[in-house]
């Protein structure tokens, strides 16, 4: 179910915190591994939208070395 606009950030925060708590978990399924990469790239893009520069080459290199 999609988040309601009045609580989008609040609902997403707890899910994102759970992901952050398990960022370095190994033995992810192939689809979870891809989803982790996509989520982190999206986070980098969101930071870019507010003026924070994230080097996408550095991000991609870090993601390639992640378990």
N, CA, C, O and CB atoms as a CASP TS submission, in Angstrom:
PFRMAT TS
TARGET T0000
AUTHOR 0000-0000-0000
METHOD Language model
MODEL 1
PARENT N/A
ATOM      1  N   UNK     1       0.832  -1.172   0.000  1.00  0.00           N
ATOM      2  CA  UNK     1       0.000   0.000   0.000  1.00  0.00           C
ATOM      3  C   UNK     1       0.884   1.245   0.000  1.00  0.00           C
ATOM      4  O   UNK     1       1.884   1.297   0.716  1.00  0.00           O
ATOM      5  CB  UNK     1      -0.951  -0.007   1.208  1.00  0.00           C
ATOM      6  N   UNK     2       0.529   2.218  -0.779  1.00  0.00           N
ATOM      7  CA  UNK     2       1.299   3.450  -0.872  1.00  0.00           C
ATOM      8  C   UNK     2       1.137   4.276   0.399  1.00  0.00           C
ATOM      9  O   UNK     2       0.124   4.183   1.093  1.00  0.00           O
ATOM     10  CB  UNK     2       0.868   4.265  -2.100  1.00  0.00           C
ATOM     11  N   UNK     3       2.151   5.082   0.688  1.00  0.00           N
ATOM     12  CA  UNK     3       2.072   5.985   1.830  1.00  0.00           C
ATOM     13  C   UNK     3       1.123   7.134   1.529  1.00  0.00           C
ATOM     14  O   UNK     3       1.082   7.642   0.408  1.00  0.00           O
ATOM     15  CB  UNK     3       3.463   6.522   2.195  1.00  0.00           C
ATOM     16  N   UNK     4       0.373   7.533   2.522  1.00  0.00           N
ATOM     17  CA  UNK     4      -0.499   8.692   2.393  1.00  0.00           C
ATOM     18  C   UNK     4       0.376   9.938   2.469  1.00  0.00           C
ATOM     19  O   UNK     4       1.350   9.973   3.221  1.00  0.00           O
ATOM     20  CB  UNK     4      -1.613   8.703   3.504  1.00  0.00           C
ATOM     21  N   UNK     5       0.033  10.950   1.697  1.00  0.00           N
ATOM     22  CA  UNK     5       0.880  12.135   1.607  1.00  0.00           C
ATOM     23  C   UNK     5       1.088  12.830   2.949  1.00  0.00           C
ATOM     24  O   UNK     5       2.128  13.453   3.159  1.00  0.00           O
ATOM     25  CB  UNK     5       0.286  13.105   0.631  1.00  0.00           C
ATOM     26  N   UNK     6       0.130  12.737   3.851  1.00  0.00           N
ATOM     27  CA  UNK     6       0.258  13.438   5.132  1.00  0.00           C
ATOM     28  C   UNK     6       1.222  12.748   6.095  1.00  0.00           C
ATOM     29  O   UNK     6       1.613  13.344   7.099  1.00  0.00           O
ATOM     30  CB  UNK     6      -1.098  13.562   5.784  1.00  0.00           C
ATOM     31  N   UNK     7       1.612  11.504   5.812  1.00  0.00           N
ATOM     32  CA  UNK     7       2.547  10.808   6.702  1.00  0.00           C
ATOM     33  C   UNK     7       3.631  10.055   5.926  1.00  0.00           C
ATOM     34  O   UNK     7       4.236   9.119   6.449  1.00  0.00           O
ATOM     35  CB  UNK     7       1.786   9.835   7.596  1.00  0.00           C
ATOM     36  N   UNK     8       3.869  10.462   4.697  1.00  0.00           N
ATOM     37  CA  UNK     8       4.846   9.797   3.829  1.00  0.00           C
ATOM     38  C   UNK     8       6.224   9.717   4.477  1.00  0.00           C
ATOM     39  O   UNK     8       6.817   8.641   4.549  1.00  0.00           O
ATOM     40  CB  UNK     8       4.947  10.529   2.498  1.00  0.00           C
ATOM     41  N   UNK     9       6.730  10.848   4.945  1.00  0.00           N
ATOM     42  CA  UNK     9       8.090  10.879   5.496  1.00  0.00           C
ATOM     43  C   UNK     9       8.172  10.095   6.802  1.00  0.00           C
ATOM     44  O   UNK     9       9.148   9.387   7.048  1.00  0.00           O
ATOM     45  CB  UNK     9       8.544  12.329   5.724  1.00  0.00           C
ATOM     46  N   UNK    10       7.158  10.223   7.624  1.00  0.00           N
ATOM     47  CA  UNK    10       7.148   9.523   8.910  1.00  0.00           C
ATOM     48  C   UNK    10       7.134   8.007   8.707  1.00  0.00           C
ATOM     49  O   UNK    10       7.890   7.289   9.362  1.00  0.00           O
ATOM     50  CB  UNK    10       5.930   9.957   9.746  1.00  0.00           C
ATOM     51  N   UNK    11       6.290   7.523   7.816  1.00  0.00           N
ATOM     52  CA  UNK    11       6.208   6.084   7.568  1.00  0.00           C
ATOM     53  C   UNK    11       7.476   5.544   6.925  1.00  0.00           C
ATOM     54  O   UNK    11       7.923   4.445   7.254  1.00  0.00           O
ATOM     55  CB  UNK    11       5.015   5.773   6.685  1.00  0.00           C
ATOM     56  N   UNK    12       8.050   6.304   6.020  1.00  0.00           N
ATOM     57  CA  UNK    12       9.237   5.846   5.305  1.00  0.00           C
ATOM     58  C   UNK    12      10.458   5.830   6.212  1.00  0.00           C
ATOM     59  O   UNK    12      11.332   4.976   6.059  1.00  0.00           O
ATOM     60  CB  UNK    12       9.500   6.730   4.092  1.00  0.00           C
ATOM     61  N   UNK    13      10.529   6.764   7.153  1.00  0.00           N
ATOM     62  CA  UNK    13      11.688   6.863   8.033  1.00  0.00           C
ATOM     63  C   UNK    13      11.958   5.562   8.779  1.00  0.00           C
ATOM     64  O   UNK    13      13.109   5.128   8.844  1.00  0.00           O
ATOM     65  CB  UNK    13      11.491   7.988   9.023  1.00  0.00           C
ATOM     66  N   UNK    14      10.943   4.932   9.340  1.00  0.00           N
ATOM     67  CA  UNK    14      11.178   3.699  10.104  1.00  0.00           C
ATOM     68  C   UNK    14      11.654   2.564   9.201  1.00  0.00           C
ATOM     69  O   UNK    14      12.494   1.764   9.612  1.00  0.00           O
ATOM     70  CB  UNK    14       9.899   3.277  10.840  1.00  0.00           C
ATOM     71  N   UNK    15      11.134   2.483   7.990  1.00  0.00           N
ATOM     72  CA  UNK    15      11.597   1.455   7.053  1.00  0.00           C
ATOM     73  C   UNK    15      13.034   1.718   6.619  1.00  0.00           C
ATOM     74  O   UNK    15      13.839   0.792   6.512  1.00  0.00           O
ATOM     75  CB  UNK    15      10.679   1.398   5.824  1.00  0.00           C
ATOM     76  N   UNK    16      13.351   2.993   6.370  1.00  0.00           N
ATOM     77  CA  UNK    16      14.708   3.345   5.963  1.00  0.00           C
ATOM     78  C   UNK    16      15.693   3.100   7.103  1.00  0.00           C
ATOM     79  O   UNK    16      16.822   2.673   6.864  1.00  0.00           O
ATOM     80  CB  UNK    16      14.772   4.814   5.512  1.00  0.00           C
ATOM     81  N   UNK    17      15.273   3.368   8.337  1.00  0.00           N
ATOM     82  CA  UNK    17      16.133   3.101   9.488  1.00  0.00           C
ATOM     83  C   UNK    17      16.425   1.611   9.605  1.00  0.00           C
ATOM     84  O   UNK    17      17.550   1.229   9.927  1.00  0.00           O
ATOM     85  CB  UNK    17      15.484   3.618  10.780  1.00  0.00           C
ATOM     86  N   UNK    18      15.437   0.768   9.351  1.00  0.00           N
ATOM     87  CA  UNK    18      15.646  -0.681   9.372  1.00  0.00           C
ATOM     88  C   UNK    18      16.675  -1.079   8.318  1.00  0.00           C
ATOM     89  O   UNK    18      17.544  -1.911   8.579  1.00  0.00           O
ATOM     90  CB  UNK    18      14.314  -1.429   9.133  1.00  0.00           C
ATOM     91  N   UNK    19      16.580  -0.492   7.136  1.00  0.00           N
ATOM     92  CA  UNK    19      17.563  -0.770   6.080  1.00  0.00           C
ATOM     93  C   UNK    19      18.953  -0.325   6.521  1.00  0.00           C
ATOM     94  O   UNK    19      19.928  -1.048   6.316  1.00  0.00           O
ATOM     95  CB  UNK    19      17.168  -0.061   4.763  1.00  0.00           C
ATOM     96  N   UNK    20      19.053   0.866   7.128  1.00  0.00           N
ATOM     97  CA  UNK    20      20.345   1.369   7.596  1.00  0.00           C
ATOM     98  C   UNK    20      20.939   0.447   8.656  1.00  0.00           C
ATOM     99  O   UNK    20      22.148   0.212   8.672  1.00  0.00           O
ATOM    100  CB  UNK    20      20.194   2.790   8.158  1.00  0.00           C
ATOM    101  N   UNK    21      20.098  -0.071   9.533  1.00  0.00           N
ATOM    102  CA  UNK    21      20.568  -0.973  10.581  1.00  0.00           C
ATOM    103  C   UNK    21      21.123  -2.273  10.015  1.00  0.00           C
ATOM    104  O   UNK    21      21.913  -2.947  10.676  1.00  0.00           O
ATOM    105  CB  UNK    21      19.443  -1.276  11.547  1.00  0.00           C
ATOM    106  N   UNK    22      20.724  -2.627   8.812  1.00  0.00           N
ATOM    107  CA  UNK    22      21.149  -3.890   8.200  1.00  0.00           C
ATOM    108  C   UNK    22      21.931  -3.663   6.906  1.00  0.00           C
ATOM    109  O   UNK    22      21.977  -4.531   6.034  1.00  0.00           O
ATOM    110  CB  UNK    22      19.935  -4.770   7.920  1.00  0.00           C
ATOM    111  N   UNK    23      22.542  -2.487   6.798  1.00  0.00           N
ATOM    112  CA  UNK    23      23.251  -2.108   5.576  1.00  0.00           C
ATOM    113  C   UNK    23      24.353  -3.090   5.202  1.00  0.00           C
ATOM    114  O   UNK    23      24.584  -3.349   4.020  1.00  0.00           O
ATOM    115  CB  UNK    23      23.839  -0.730   5.734  1.00  0.00           C
ATOM    116  N   UNK    24      25.028  -3.633   6.197  1.00  0.00           N
ATOM    117  CA  UNK    24      26.174  -4.500   5.924  1.00  0.00           C
ATOM    118  C   UNK    24      25.857  -5.983   6.043  1.00  0.00           C
ATOM    119  O   UNK    24      26.766  -6.812   6.079  1.00  0.00           O
ATOM    120  CB  UNK    24      27.292  -4.161   6.857  1.00  0.00           C
ATOM    121  N   UNK    25      24.586  -6.321   6.102  1.00  0.00           N
ATOM    122  CA  UNK    25      24.217  -7.734   6.142  1.00  0.00           C
ATOM    123  C   UNK    25      24.688  -8.421   4.867  1.00  0.00           C
ATOM    124  O   UNK    25      24.522  -7.893   3.768  1.00  0.00           O
ATOM    125  CB  UNK    25      22.686  -7.902   6.318  1.00  0.00           C
ATOM    126  N   UNK    26      25.265  -9.577   5.020  1.00  0.00           N
ATOM    127  CA  UNK    26      25.670 -10.371   3.871  1.00  0.00           C
ATOM    128  C   UNK    26      24.570 -11.351   3.502  1.00  0.00           C
ATOM    129  O   UNK    26      23.482 -11.336   4.077  1.00  0.00           O
ATOM    130  CB  UNK    26      26.980 -11.116   4.157  1.00  0.00           C
ATOM    131  N   UNK    27      24.871 -12.188   2.549  1.00  0.00           N
ATOM    132  CA  UNK    27      23.954 -13.241   2.122  1.00  0.00           C
ATOM    133  C   UNK    27      22.587 -12.723   1.690  1.00  0.00           C
ATOM    134  O   UNK    27      21.560 -13.326   2.005  1.00  0.00           O
ATOM    135  CB  UNK    27      23.779 -14.230   3.228  1.00  0.00           C
ATOM    136  N   UNK    28      22.576 -11.603   0.970  1.00  0.00           N
ATOM    137  CA  UNK    28      21.318 -11.100   0.433  1.00  0.00           C
ATOM    138  C   UNK    28      20.939 -11.897  -0.804  1.00  0.00           C
ATOM    139  O   UNK    28      21.803 -12.394  -1.526  1.00  0.00           O
ATOM    140  CB  UNK    28      21.420  -9.594   0.102  1.00  0.00           C
ATOM    141  N   UNK    29      19.666 -12.010  -1.034  1.00  0.00           N
ATOM    142  CA  UNK    29      19.219 -12.624  -2.287  1.00  0.00           C
ATOM    143  C   UNK    29      19.613 -11.685  -3.425  1.00  0.00           C
ATOM    144  O   UNK    29      19.843 -10.498  -3.197  1.00  0.00           O
ATOM    145  CB  UNK    29      17.660 -12.895  -2.279  1.00  0.00           C
ATOM    146  N   UNK    30      19.692 -12.204  -4.638  1.00  0.00           N
ATOM    147  CA  UNK    30      20.042 -11.331  -5.769  1.00  0.00           C
ATOM    148  C   UNK    30      19.112 -10.124  -5.900  1.00  0.00           C
ATOM    149  O   UNK    30      19.570  -9.025  -6.211  1.00  0.00           O
ATOM    150  CB  UNK    30      20.015 -12.126  -7.060  1.00  0.00           C
ATOM    151  N   UNK    31      17.825 -10.317  -5.668  1.00  0.00           N
ATOM    152  CA  UNK    31      16.904  -9.184  -5.808  1.00  0.00           C
ATOM    153  C   UNK    31      17.085  -8.174  -4.673  1.00  0.00           C
ATOM    154  O   UNK    31      16.946  -6.972  -4.899  1.00  0.00           O
ATOM    155  CB  UNK    31      15.451  -9.681  -5.840  1.00  0.00           C
ATOM    156  N   UNK    32      17.390  -8.636  -3.465  1.00  0.00           N
ATOM    157  CA  UNK    32      17.651  -7.718  -2.357  1.00  0.00           C
ATOM    158  C   UNK    32      18.941  -6.938  -2.601  1.00  0.00           C
ATOM    159  O   UNK    32      19.020  -5.752  -2.281  1.00  0.00           O
ATOM    160  CB  UNK    32      17.736  -8.487  -1.026  1.00  0.00           C
ATOM    161  N   UNK    33      19.945  -7.596  -3.161  1.00  0.00           N
ATOM    162  CA  UNK    33      21.218  -6.936  -3.470  1.00  0.00           C
ATOM    163  C   UNK    33      20.987  -5.798  -4.468  1.00  0.00           C
ATOM    164  O   UNK    33      21.503  -4.695  -4.283  1.00  0.00           O
ATOM    165  CB  UNK    33      22.246  -7.958  -4.040  1.00  0.00           C
ATOM    166  N   UNK    34      20.222  -6.060  -5.510  1.00  0.00           N
ATOM    167  CA  UNK    34      19.904  -5.040  -6.512  1.00  0.00           C
ATOM    168  C   UNK    34      19.079  -3.922  -5.886  1.00  0.00           C
ATOM    169  O   UNK    34      19.317  -2.746  -6.159  1.00  0.00           O
ATOM    170  CB  UNK    34      19.143  -5.662  -7.704  1.00  0.00           C
ATOM    171  N   UNK    35      18.125  -4.277  -5.059  1.00  0.00           N
ATOM    172  CA  UNK    35      17.274  -3.264  -4.421  1.00  0.00           C
ATOM    173  C   UNK    35      18.079  -2.376  -3.479  1.00  0.00           C
ATOM    174  O   UNK    35      17.826  -1.174  -3.398  1.00  0.00           O
ATOM    175  CB  UNK    35      16.131  -3.935  -3.653  1.00  0.00           C
ATOM    176  N   UNK    36      19.043  -2.952  -2.769  1.00  0.00           N
ATOM    177  CA  UNK    36      19.901  -2.139  -1.893  1.00  0.00           C
ATOM    178  C   UNK    36      20.666  -1.118  -2.718  1.00  0.00           C
ATOM    179  O   UNK    36      20.743   0.051  -2.341  1.00  0.00           O
ATOM    180  CB  UNK    36      20.887  -3.032  -1.099  1.00  0.00           C
ATOM    181  N   UNK    37      21.228  -1.545  -3.834  1.00  0.00           N
ATOM    182  CA  UNK    37      21.945  -0.614  -4.710  1.00  0.00           C
ATOM    183  C   UNK    37      21.021   0.478  -5.228  1.00  0.00           C
ATOM    184  O   UNK    37      21.389   1.653  -5.237  1.00  0.00           O
ATOM    185  CB  UNK    37      22.575  -1.364  -5.886  1.00  0.00           C
ATOM    186  N   UNK    38      19.838   0.102  -5.654  1.00  0.00           N
ATOM    187  CA  UNK    38      18.892   1.089  -6.186  1.00  0.00           C
ATOM    188  C   UNK    38      18.476   2.088  -5.109  1.00  0.00           C
ATOM    189  O   UNK    38      18.353   3.281  -5.383  1.00  0.00           O
ATOM    190  CB  UNK    38      17.652   0.387  -6.759  1.00  0.00           C
ATOM    191  N   UNK    39      18.259   1.606  -3.893  1.00  0.00           N
ATOM    192  CA  UNK    39      17.865   2.489  -2.801  1.00  0.00           C
ATOM    193  C   UNK    39      18.971   3.489  -2.485  1.00  0.00           C
ATOM    194  O   UNK    39      18.694   4.674  -2.295  1.00  0.00           O
ATOM    195  CB  UNK    39      17.517   1.672  -1.552  1.00  0.00           C
ATOM    196  N   UNK    40      20.215   3.031  -2.425  1.00  0.00           N
ATOM    197  CA  UNK    40      21.319   3.930  -2.114  1.00  0.00           C
ATOM    198  C   UNK    40      21.554   4.933  -3.240  1.00  0.00           C
ATOM    199  O   UNK    40      21.893   6.086  -2.976  1.00  0.00           O
ATOM    200  CB  UNK    40      22.590   3.132  -1.850  1.00  0.00           C
ATOM    201  N   UNK    41      21.383   4.516  -4.471  1.00  0.00           N
ATOM    202  CA  UNK    41      21.502   5.466  -5.588  1.00  0.00           C
ATOM    203  C   UNK    41      20.382   6.501  -5.539  1.00  0.00           C
ATOM    204  O   UNK    41      20.610   7.677  -5.820  1.00  0.00           O
ATOM    205  CB  UNK    41      21.475   4.720  -6.942  1.00  0.00           C
ATOM    206  N   UNK    42      19.181   6.072  -5.186  1.00  0.00           N
ATOM    207  CA  UNK    42      18.068   7.009  -5.045  1.00  0.00           C
ATOM    208  C   UNK    42      18.348   8.002  -3.919  1.00  0.00           C
ATOM    209  O   UNK    42      18.073   9.193  -4.060  1.00  0.00           O
ATOM    210  CB  UNK    42      16.751   6.250  -4.776  1.00  0.00           C
ATOM    211  N   UNK    43      18.891   7.520  -2.810  1.00  0.00           N
ATOM    212  CA  UNK    43      19.239   8.415  -1.699  1.00  0.00           C
ATOM    213  C   UNK    43      20.268   9.448  -2.152  1.00  0.00           C
ATOM    214  O   UNK    43      20.170  10.621  -1.791  1.00  0.00           O
ATOM    215  CB  UNK    43      19.785   7.606  -0.497  1.00  0.00           C
ATOM    216  N   UNK    44      21.251   9.020  -2.939  1.00  0.00           N
ATOM    217  CA  UNK    44      22.253   9.957  -3.462  1.00  0.00           C
ATOM    218  C   UNK    44      21.600  10.991  -4.369  1.00  0.00           C
ATOM    219  O   UNK    44      21.941  12.173  -4.310  1.00  0.00           O
ATOM    220  CB  UNK    44      23.356   9.200  -4.230  1.00  0.00           C
ATOM    221  N   UNK    45      20.672  10.558  -5.202  1.00  0.00           N
ATOM    222  CA  UNK    45      19.956  11.490  -6.078  1.00  0.00           C
ATOM    223  C   UNK    45      19.131  12.483  -5.262  1.00  0.00           C
ATOM    224  O   UNK    45      19.072  13.666  -5.597  1.00  0.00           O
ATOM    225  CB  UNK    45      19.046  10.721  -7.051  1.00  0.00           C
ATOM    226  N   UNK    46      18.497  12.005  -4.198  1.00  0.00           N
ATOM    227  CA  UNK    46      17.709  12.896  -3.342  1.00  0.00           C
ATOM    228  C   UNK    46      18.607  13.930  -2.671  1.00  0.00           C
ATOM    229  O   UNK    46      18.235  15.099  -2.569  1.00  0.00           O
ATOM    230  CB  UNK    46      16.943  12.086  -2.276  1.00  0.00           C
ATOM    231  N   UNK    47      19.783  13.511  -2.216  1.00  0.00           N
ATOM    232  CA  UNK    47      20.722  14.464  -1.635  1.00  0.00           C
ATOM    233  C   UNK    47      21.140  15.503  -2.669  1.00  0.00           C
ATOM    234  O   UNK    47      21.280  16.683  -2.347  1.00  0.00           O
ATOM    235  CB  UNK    47      21.955  13.737  -1.083  1.00  0.00           C
ATOM    236  N   UNK    48      21.336  15.066  -3.902  1.00  0.00           N
ATOM    237  CA  UNK    48      21.668  16.000  -4.973  1.00  0.00           C
ATOM    238  C   UNK    48      20.593  17.049  -5.184  1.00  0.00           C
ATOM    239  O   UNK    48      20.894  18.196  -5.515  1.00  0.00           O
ATOM    240  CB  UNK    48      21.897  15.252  -6.256  1.00  0.00           C
ATOM    241  N   UNK    49      19.346  16.661  -4.993  1.00  0.00           N
ATOM    242  CA  UNK    49      18.227  17.593  -5.157  1.00  0.00           C
ATOM    243  C   UNK    49      18.256  18.732  -4.139  1.00  0.00           C
ATOM    244  O   UNK    49      17.687  19.795  -4.383  1.00  0.00           O
ATOM    245  CB  UNK    49      16.914  16.845  -5.042  1.00  0.00           C
ATOM    246  N   UNK    50      18.912  18.516  -3.004  1.00  0.00           N
ATOM    247  CA  UNK    50      18.995  19.584  -2.000  1.00  0.00           C
ATOM    248  C   UNK    50      20.396  20.195  -1.946  1.00  0.00           C
ATOM    249  O   UNK    50      20.722  20.925  -1.010  1.00  0.00           O
ATOM    250  CB  UNK    50      18.609  19.043  -0.617  1.00  0.00           C
ATOM    251  N   UNK    51      21.217  19.896  -2.948  1.00  0.00           N
ATOM    252  CA  UNK    51      22.509  20.554  -3.071  1.00  0.00           C
ATOM    253  C   UNK    51      23.703  19.821  -2.506  1.00  0.00           C
ATOM    254  O   UNK    51      24.798  20.381  -2.463  1.00  0.00           O
ATOM    255  CB  UNK    51      22.432  21.835  -2.437  1.00  0.00           C
ATOM    256  N   UNK    52      23.528  18.588  -2.072  1.00  0.00           N
ATOM    257  CA  UNK    52      24.648  17.798  -1.557  1.00  0.00           C
ATOM    258  C   UNK    52      25.209  16.975  -2.707  1.00  0.00           C
ATOM    259  O   UNK    52      24.480  16.221  -3.352  1.00  0.00           O
ATOM    260  CB  UNK    52      24.203  16.874  -0.364  1.00  0.00           C
ATOM    261  N   UNK    53      26.495  17.120  -2.960  1.00  0.00           N
ATOM    262  CA  UNK    53      27.118  16.413  -4.067  1.00  0.00           C
ATOM    263  C   UNK    53      27.580  15.030  -3.625  1.00  0.00           C
ATOM    264  O   UNK    53      28.331  14.891  -2.659  1.00  0.00           O
ATOM    265  CB  UNK    53      28.297  17.218  -4.624  1.00  0.00           C
ATOM    266  N   UNK    54      27.129  14.026  -4.334  1.00  0.00           N
ATOM    267  CA  UNK    54      27.568  12.651  -4.112  1.00  0.00           C
ATOM    268  C   UNK    54      28.226  12.192  -5.404  1.00  0.00           C
ATOM    269  O   UNK    54      27.611  12.242  -6.469  1.00  0.00           O
ATOM    270  CB  UNK    54      26.367  11.703  -3.698  1.00  0.00           C
ATOM    271  N   UNK    55      29.466  11.750  -5.314  1.00  0.00           N
ATOM    272  CA  UNK    55      30.179  11.265  -6.490  1.00  0.00           C
ATOM    273  C   UNK    55      29.631   9.882  -6.844  1.00  0.00           C
ATOM    274  O   UNK    55      29.844   8.915  -6.113  1.00  0.00           O
ATOM    275  CB  UNK    55      31.729  11.215  -6.236  1.00  0.00           C
ATOM    276  N   UNK    56      28.936   9.801  -7.954  1.00  0.00           N
ATOM    277  CA  UNK    56      28.297   8.538  -8.336  1.00  0.00           C
ATOM    278  C   UNK    56      29.320   7.452  -8.660  1.00  0.00           C
ATOM    279  O   UNK    56      29.047   6.269  -8.458  1.00  0.00           O
ATOM    280  CB  UNK    56      27.384   8.757  -9.536  1.00  0.00           C
ATOM    281  N   UNK    57      30.490   7.838  -9.160  1.00  0.00           N
ATOM    282  CA  UNK    57      31.530   6.838  -9.402  1.00  0.00           C
ATOM    283  C   UNK    57      32.001   6.233  -8.082  1.00  0.00           C
ATOM    284  O   UNK    57      32.174   5.018  -7.980  1.00  0.00           O
ATOM    285  CB  UNK    57      32.720   7.464 -10.161  1.00  0.00           C
ATOM    286  N   UNK    58      32.209   7.082  -7.069  1.00  0.00           N
ATOM    287  CA  UNK    58      32.601   6.577  -5.749  1.00  0.00           C
ATOM    288  C   UNK    58      31.510   5.690  -5.159  1.00  0.00           C
ATOM    289  O   UNK    58      31.793   4.646  -4.572  1.00  0.00           O
ATOM    290  CB  UNK    58      32.903   7.744  -4.795  1.00  0.00           C
ATOM    291  N   UNK    59      30.269   6.117  -5.323  1.00  0.00           N
ATOM    292  CA  UNK    59      29.146   5.325  -4.810  1.00  0.00           C
ATOM    293  C   UNK    59      29.095   3.962  -5.489  1.00  0.00           C
ATOM    294  O   UNK    59      28.969   2.937  -4.821  1.00  0.00           O
ATOM    295  CB  UNK    59      27.814   6.073  -5.019  1.00  0.00           C
ATOM    296  N   UNK    60      29.193   3.950  -6.813  1.00  0.00           N
ATOM    297  CA  UNK    60      29.161   2.682  -7.543  1.00  0.00           C
ATOM    298  C   UNK    60      30.310   1.772  -7.132  1.00  0.00           C
ATOM    299  O   UNK    60      30.130   0.562  -6.993  1.00  0.00           O
ATOM    300  CB  UNK    60      29.212   2.934  -9.044  1.00  0.00           C
ATOM    301  N   UNK    61      31.497   2.357  -6.937  1.00  0.00           N
ATOM    302  CA  UNK    61      32.656   1.566  -6.524  1.00  0.00           C
ATOM    303  C   UNK    61      32.427   0.974  -5.127  1.00  0.00           C
ATOM    304  O   UNK    61      32.748  -0.190  -4.884  1.00  0.00           O
ATOM    305  CB  UNK    61      33.939   2.434  -6.540  1.00  0.00           C
ATOM    306  N   UNK    62      31.881   1.765  -4.224  1.00  0.00           N
ATOM    307  CA  UNK    62      31.595   1.266  -2.874  1.00  0.00           C
ATOM    308  C   UNK    62      30.546   0.161  -2.914  1.00  0.00           C
ATOM    309  O   UNK    62      30.649  -0.827  -2.186  1.00  0.00           O
ATOM    310  CB  UNK    62      31.120   2.413  -1.965  1.00  0.00           C
ATOM    311  N   UNK    63      29.543   0.328  -3.760  1.00  0.00           N
ATOM    312  CA  UNK    63      28.488  -0.679  -3.857  1.00  0.00           C
ATOM    313  C   UNK    63      29.005  -1.981  -4.451  1.00  0.00           C
ATOM    314  O   UNK    63      28.532  -3.058  -4.088  1.00  0.00           O
ATOM    315  CB  UNK    63      27.334  -0.151  -4.695  1.00  0.00           C
ATOM    316  N   UNK    64      29.961  -1.894  -5.351  1.00  0.00           N
ATOM    317  CA  UNK    64      30.528  -3.116  -5.931  1.00  0.00           C
ATOM    318  C   UNK    64      31.289  -3.918  -4.888  1.00  0.00           C
ATOM    319  O   UNK    64      31.356  -5.144  -4.976  1.00  0.00           O
ATOM    320  CB  UNK    64      31.453  -2.774  -7.102  1.00  0.00           C
ATOM    321  N   UNK    65      31.863  -3.239  -3.901  1.00  0.00           N
ATOM    322  CA  UNK    65      32.616  -3.925  -2.859  1.00  0.00           C
ATOM    323  C   UNK    65      31.770  -4.358  -1.678  1.00  0.00           C
ATOM    324  O   UNK    65      32.263  -5.019  -0.765  1.00  0.00           O
ATOM    325  CB  UNK    65      33.710  -3.049  -2.377  1.00  0.00           C
ATOM    326  N   UNK    66      30.491  -3.986  -1.693  1.00  0.00           N
ATOM    327  CA  UNK    66      29.612  -4.323  -0.566  1.00  0.00           C
ATOM    328  C   UNK    66      29.248  -5.802  -0.598  1.00  0.00           C
ATOM    329  O   UNK    66      29.142  -6.401  -1.668  1.00  0.00           O
ATOM    330  CB  UNK    66      28.333  -3.458  -0.595  1.00  0.00           C
ATOM    331  N   UNK    67      29.056  -6.388   0.593  1.00  0.00           N
ATOM    332  CA  UNK    67      28.695  -7.815   0.632  1.00  0.00           C
ATOM    333  C   UNK    67      27.327  -8.089   0.049  1.00  0.00           C
ATOM    334  O   UNK    67      26.889  -9.239   0.014  1.00  0.00           O
ATOM    335  CB  UNK    67      28.738  -8.323   2.050  1.00  0.00           C
TER
END
